[in-house]
Amino acid sequence: MSGGGVSRTTVVLGLAAVALSLVTLAGVPTPLQTVAAIAVLVLFPGQALVRLTQVTDPALGALLVLALGLATLTAVSTAMFYLAVWSWQACVVTMGVITILACLARARQEAAS
């Protein structure tokens, strides 16, 4: 993006992570909660992290979204388990925070360019 602004995609991704984290924690009906949880726990963090890379191939980008999302979720869950602080609510919040931090890093990249 020229002009040093932050892209709409970065803002929407960060806001969606916050909104769906709250939806997941609010106790909505199970089918909706499942979709929101998958987005917050795997897809959003993966997408936010992939946007920090220079990958331009769409197929590789899609693969990396899943790989980075699942790897991040595995690392967070394992760390929480070994620290004896694991709960699904804490995991949702942590993955939401990781997504927001990656969006902030991307916004900084966009603002600098």
N, C-alpha and C positions, 0 to 999 in steps of 0.2 A: 504494500500500500504506500503510495507516495504521499508526501506531505507530513509524515511523522505522526499520523493518528493511529489510534487503536482500532483494529478491525471489529466489525459487528459480530463475527463468528467468535472471537475471543470473549467478548462481553456476554453473548448469549450462552456460551458454554459454561462460563463461571456462574451466571445467574441460574441456569438450569440445574447445575450441581447443587446449589443451595436449595432451590425449590424442591427438587426430587429427594434430597436428603430429608427434608422436613416431611414430605409426603410419606416416605418410607417409615419414618419414626412415628408418624401420627396414628398409625393403626388403621389405615384405609382397608377396603376389601382386599382379600388375598390376591386375586388376579392382578389388580392394579399395583399392589405392594410388590409383587414379584417382578413386574416389568420395571418399576421404579428402582428396585434393588439391583437388578442386572445393569441398568444404566449407570447408577451411582457407583457400584462396586467394580465394574469392568470397563464399560464403554467410555464413560466420561474421563476417567483418569488416563486410560489408554490414548484417547483422542488428544487430550491436553498435552500429554508427554510427547506424542508423535509430532505435534505442531511445533515443538521445540527443536526438531531435527530438520535437516535439509532434504528429506525424502520427497521426491516429486512423482514417483511412480504410484498410481492409485492402488494397484494390486498389492504392492509391497506396503503401502501405507495402511491398507485395511488389515493386512496380516499383522503389522506392528501394533495396531490399535488393540487387537485381541491379545497378542503376546505380552505387550507392556502392561496392559490392564490386569491380566491374570498373574503376571510376575509380581506386580506391585501388591495386588491383593494377597498373594501367597506370602510375600515378605512381611506385610503388615500383620496378617493373621498369625503367622509363625512367631513373630516377635511378641505379640500380645499373649499368645499361648504360653511361651516360655517365661514371660514376666508375670504370669498368672493374673492377667487383667483382661482376658478375652471376654468380650460380649459382642453380640451382633450389632447393638446400637453404637458401641464405641468404634467398631469396624466401619460402619456406615459414615460416622462423623469423620473419622480419620481419612477415609478415601475421598470424602467431599473436600476436606481441607487440602489434601494433596492435589486434587483437581484445581482448586482455587489458587493454590501457590503456583502451579504450572501455568495457569492462565495469567497470573500476575507477571511471571517471568516472560511469557510470550508478549504481553502488553508492553513490557519494558523493551523487548527486542523491536517491536513494531514502532514504538515511539522514538527509538534511537535511529531508525532507518529513514 
